[in-house]
Amino acid sequence: MTDVATDDLDEFRAEPMPARNRSASRRKPTPIVPPRNVAGTALAIVIGIMTFLSCLTLGAVSLVRDSASRWEVQIASEATIQIKPADELDMEAALEKAAAIASGYAGVTEARIVDRAATARLLEPWLGEGLDLDQLPVPRLVVVKIDKQHLPDFTGLRIALADALPTASLDDHRTWVDRLVAMAHTTVAIGFAVLSLMLAATVLSVVFATRGAMSGNNGIIEVLHFVGAEGRYIAGQFRRHFLVNGFRGAAIGGLAAAATFAAFSLWSARNLATPQGDQANALFGSFSIGVNGYLGVLLIVLVVSFLTAATSHITVLAYLSELDSKSASED
């Protein structure tokens, strides 16, 4: 009897495990945070929008800064001598004399007289075509090219011009350069302030999303925590979940921003010969953020992903610390 029972037991042990049981034994443990849910998708969308706006802000700041630097270089490389008409003044001779005086100063590479035709073109937007400059008291200009590495003595040049030509005045554009630099710095500061506010809003969104995810799994978290699971393990589960969601949303937002910049750059290249294209080119250059701009977009994507993961990690640890404090107070 015993031998028969032993044989039956051996046969039972030799029988293969049913497929359903084998699959159940291989099944991975259920994660604390569901990998895909409505809240996670909504958070990814919010992060994508914030990343897109942050990248646009960074790109706009980069465009303004580059344009201001280009304007500053162009303005600082020239000075202008203006000669006002007066009674018994030979304007052409005065222009030649002013150009000769300026050319004699170290740091001046060229002194070019703006001829009558060029002067008339400058006044066309306000006074129309077909101007007779002899009938109008129009000041004439001499454009002075400057060596930016060795600036001329502007004070001495002003004095020399005033002695030789009382109606002549020198404008080195320093006032405009200072205003331009101040405007560029203000714009950059405002842009970075807006960027900081967007990143702060992203962090707050992640905090609320993490709190919501913990509320939905509150029982599981408390059981794991009180049976000895380390806080780092529980926080790591949330961190990985939000890192994936954050990177997914940030990548979508970054790609959308990069596509927007590429579209503007393509539009600018296709409209170089049109009035609107020339105006945009004068203000923003080629309307391209360049390699550094696209690297900035990538940096924003990585920063947003890191902030998302780090914020969820810190939020979970703070929540577990609150649980410990509440448990200690109840004891």
C-alpha positions, 0 to 999 in steps of 0.5 A: 500500500505504501509502495503504491502511494509512493509511486502515485506521488512520484508520478504527480511530481513528475507531471509538468506544471500547467501552463497557467501556473507556470505563467503565473509564477513568471509574472512580474510583480505589480508596480506600485504606480500603474505605468499608464493611466489618465493622470500620467498622460495628462501630466505628460501633456502638461510637461510637453506644453511647459517644455515647448514654451520654455524652449520658445522662450530660450530661443527668443532670448537667444535671437534677441541677444544675437541680434543685439550683439550684431547691432552693437557691432555694426553701430560701434564700427561707425561714427557720423559727421553731420554738417548743417547748411549755412549761408555762404557755406560751400557744402561740398568743400566742407564735406571734403574738409571734414573727411580729410580731418577724420582720415588723419586720426589714428583708428579711422580706417575710412571717411566716406561722404554720403553723396547727394543721391544717397542722401535723397534715398535716405529722405525718400520714405518721409519726403518722397521721390524727386527731391531737389536738395538745393532747395532744402536745408538738408544736413549732409553726412560723412560716414567714418569707419572705425577700427574697433581694436584701436578707437580714435580720439573722439574728443580731439576729433570733435574739437578739430571739427568744431574749429574748422567747421562750426556747423559740423558735429560728430556722433559716435553712437555711444548713446544708442549702443548703451541703450541697445546693450541695456535693452538686450540685458533687460530682455535676457533677464525677463526671458530667464525669469519667465523660463524660471517661472515655467520650470517652477510651474512644472515642478508644482505640477509634478508635486500634485501628480505625485500626491495624487498617485500616492493617494490612489495607492495609499494602502499599498504604500503604507503596508510596504512602508510599515513592513520594512520596505525602505523609503528609497525603494518606494521613492525609486518606483515613483521616480522611474515612473515620473522620469519616463512620463517626464522625458516623454512629455519633454521630448515631445515639447522639445521636438515641437519647439525645434520644428517651430524654429526650423519652420521660421528659419525656412520661412526666412530663407524663402522670403529674403527678397520680400519686404516682410523678409527684409524687415525680419532679417533686419531685426532678427538676422536669419531668424535661426537659433543656430547649433547653440539654440538647438543644444539649449532645447536639448538641455531644457528637455534633460533639465525638465526630465531631471526635475520631474524625477527628482521632484517625485522622489523628494515628494515621496520621501516627504510623504513617508516622513509624514507617515513616520511622524504620524505613527510616532505621535499615535504611539 
